[in-house]
Amino acid sequence: MIPVSRPSIGIEELNEIKKVFETGWLGLGSTVFEFENTLKEYLGRRHVIAVNTGTTALHIALDALGIGENDEVIVPSLTFCASIQVITALRAMPVFCEINQATLNIDIKDVKKKITSRTKAIMPVHYCGTSCDMDALLDIGKEKNIIIVEDAAHAFGSSYKGKKIGSFGDVTCFSFDPIKNITCGEGGAVVLENDEFAEKIRRKRILGIDKDTWHRYRNERSWFYEVTTQGYRYHMSNINAAIGIAQFKKLDLFIQRKKEIVQRYNDAFENIDGIKVLSWNLKETAPFTYIIRVLNNKREDLIEVLKEKGVGTGIHYIPNHLQPFFKHFATSLPVTEKLGEEILTLPLYYDMTDVQVSTVIEAVSSFFNRE
Ligand SMILES: Cc1ncc(COP(=O)(O)O)c(C=O)c1O
């Protein structure tokens, strides 16, 4: 079976982990600091705070920004449930908004309609790695005093108008889970410029402990500490950072290969009736997943046929306003609901061979050709 996704990991990652083992310091320490500095340099940003998942990056960012009970956060419904869980965890309200059909990214017109006096943040998701219209969102944010917290889980390595995602804007959150553009095994990062928020996030990621962080970066533990705020055990470990350091060195290779695969898929699928390919800007996008829209209620049949041919598929995602736990916040989102029934994720990962790519193309094409 060709899986939808898989990490590309090997001896380089093991060698970095070995170095951590040799220090005897597995938790938050100098390797995390090194990983953060690597990303700081890459993004040209003042603060990169590494945490243990993309979910906790989003949670801790919203928490440090003071988002809480009855505050509203505008977020697309078509995203991983993590984006919504972090909002409800703070007892804030997710306000679901529409997406546009070409990119599956947040619909700016609908965002504007959904702003109220309680809107404290907007959380765009850079779907499949394609950047949202950040100029429009940051303008709205400035005008209305609303913070833009980017869920950039899909978009490490992507750019917007020549600027790397994470190199500008208010707050950017990345995920380094096993299938992301680079992985730490599990991991995430909050990236921002503001010193005050960065300090809060740093403290919150390690149980609200104030004094200890700099000692830990030197793999030391000081005996004195103060707990000064609500915090969580969300920090990244040296082991996970070691994987990230090895992965980062391969980022350009990963992006280049995945772009080639996306281009082959696009060329093959663009002219098939019954499929719509998304709009890609491969100059700027580090592709995360490859999603097609399957029209005319054919998705279930296609999934079955692909399975028989050894091609794995996925659905990213089921709209959150249709999920039982979030139905309290549901609203009418016809575009999202239609897209939610059409989207299908095809295999895309660095180690996919040309033969495997051809197998996927052939399996999809023959399904529609026999119609
Ligand atoms: C859009 C989006 N947001 C947030 C997350 C959460 O990231 P993590 O899995 O690292 O917690 C993911 C992960 O799949 C995601 O796809």
The ligand as an ORCA input file, in Angstrom:
! r2SCAN-3c Opt
* xyz 0 1
  C      -3.869     22.610     10.576
  C      -3.262     21.956     11.781
  N      -3.243     22.621     12.934
  C      -2.686     22.095     14.046
  C      -2.132     20.837     14.047
  C      -1.588     20.279     15.309
  O      -0.254     19.948     15.225
  P       0.334     18.715     16.113
  O      -0.101     17.453     15.465
  O       1.805     18.919     16.047
  O      -0.207     18.873     17.482
  C      -2.125     20.107     12.855
  C      -1.541     18.744     12.825
  O      -1.891     17.886     12.091
  C      -2.710     20.668     11.703
  O      -2.734     19.993     10.545
*
